[in-house]
């Protein structure tokens, strides 16, 4: 299956992605980081979708047609003062 993951660069998302890859799935990840910056620390094989301003812009078109599942893990960190 091809799985799209938001929040993949977080600690939980990273572990989810590792497990998905081990099970033979392919990944698309959604990040706000520029692809050049992301590749400094993201070493897992994945198609990268950059969405710099999710609060004010729609999701980039054309990225969901080949996706079998979506795992949404992005949002505010639980390690913040609320």
Buried (B, 14 or more C-beta within 10 A) or exposed (E): EEBBBBBBBBEEBBEBBEEBBEEEBBBBBBBEBEEEEBEEEBEEEBBBBBBEEEEEEEEEEEBEEEBEEEBEBBEEEEEEEE
